[in-house]
């Protein structure tokens, strides 16, 4: 009975108490604080205001002095209050909340609701996250380095100021945490802080190497004051070119002679010891190339005429090559494979199904053979025998058979295992004009004109006639494609007055070259190193393998053969490029067999390779620029006139 009375009295008393007034949520950004466990409230962003939600409307005037934010020294942080609605209070600090600090949000009983009820007291603890130390800019002189694409032409006497958004902790600023390097090679540097420790000065002790990609690097160990930390940072940049000539300056004619002589070594010193043929590249071992050998044969004429070798030495090398082609090298309906074993003449497959005849490579080889034939002296017994052997090889190529049963087009490949499965028609415009020209010129297996007009010219669809950078391109792809299109067919085939129904081939090749150069000067993709002196996009090695570089396939790779093999078309522009390649960056680019195959300044890469199909056109086209010798020899062949008449060419 007594218990029941007490219970009734207690219930009666509770019924007269006002409802409890309290904060039920505290939010920072999208993060809700744990109101009981302060250890759970880590990495709170100090930039975010705190939003407190109450269960009843708040008396705004009661907040001042009673809603407190205490730092870890229990000192109050001055606050501003905004009542967003009658139950939600937004608070922000008058002075910045610091990073990596502990704070207590204190709600006292003196905070009232609109009915005068006091708030349930609470201490809500949290700690702020570290601030982000940011690099605002990097200046080397007046040049901004914090850019994309990376800055070029940075002074080799390197000194850079790195501007931060906060002061740095001097104890973290040292050469263990800050580097300037290229390809794993670290420059010796000094580091210092200025401007209230918010600006870092990085200075190299010695000039950096020229025309190289460097990186300025700061590790995450570099820290700011007041809990500011930075993420690991790396910024590439490219140094200026050292204008000092890397080799003695000689006359232009002496320079051309030097380039031809050094490049000739590829075919002479590095020719295969058994066959004499040209190796595909300087790492090919026994693998030799039929097309590259055709270029090499033409270079032997240059070697004789320029005095690099004697005539007898040249004739003996030609004799070795011709004998091997006649007696050892596998042939398929008279045509050679792309690759051969230089020791035994067996085909080396270029790909699985490309293990037989390659008519385009055969045409490059025949172009060289016919040019040599015209050079040899029929009055000399040994040379006369060579002329006869070359004539036999020439006549045995069954050009018409490669129409695949009489179609009006030539096919590139045939395999003894896969027949015509490669199914690659030779159609223009590209590097293959010489293939059709020789096929029409053949004394034993010629094609008719319809094969050329329908197969190569595609009934006129070969035409372009659009203008690029102010130059009209008669034929082919927009912007012309890779520059070897203007070289391979024209080592012997003289384009100076060559024309047919579709184009003037001098205009085609000259404008193609000028477009290629103008594209590099315009440099729409902001590739590193391109300029009026550093230009030329064509097929070559690159840092990832091999590719046909062109304005439509610009990978940042400059290939010296592109500009140097264009000497006949752009003598002034090509000479500018030659002087740049030799005098300015020859310390990187000039090697045992002339210029290395290619380089990509943006990737900090220079090839260590030499390729027959890139070295050969340099020698031959420079000679055609200087004397027209190879053009005159090839065009003197009576069969060439026959082919030109068949196809409707004038020259």
Secondary structure, DSSP 8 states (H G I E B T S, - for coil): -HHHHHHHHHHHHHHTS---B-EEEEEETTEE--SS-GGG--SB-TTS-EEEEESS-B-GGGTTTTEEEE-TT--B--EEEEEEETTEEEEEESS---TT-EEEEEE-TT-BBTT--BB--EEEEEEB--EE--EEEEEETTEE-S-SS---SB-SS-EEEEEESS-B-GGG-STTTEEEEETTEE--EEEEEETTTTEEEEEESS---TT-EEEEEE-TT-BBSTTEE---EEEEEEB----S-SS----HHHHHHHHHHHHHHHHHTSS-TTT---BSBTT-TTEEEHHHHHHHHHHHHHHHHTTSS-HHHHHHHHHHHHHHHHHTS-EETTEE-SEEETTT--EE-SSSS--SEEHHHHHHHHHHHHHHHHHS-TTSHHHHHHHHHHHHHHHH--GGGGGTTT-SS-BSEEBTTTBTTT--B--SSSS-HHHHHHHHH-SSS---HHIIIIIISGGGTTEEEEEETTEEEEESSGGGSSGGGGTGGGTTS--TT-B-SS-BHHHHHHHHHHHHHHHHHH-TT--TT-SSSS----EEEETTEEEE-BTTB--S-B-HHHHHTTTTT-HHHHHHHHHIIIIITHHHHEETTEE-S-EEGGGTEE----BHHHHHHHHHHHHHHHT-HHHHHHHTSHHHHHHHHHHT-B-
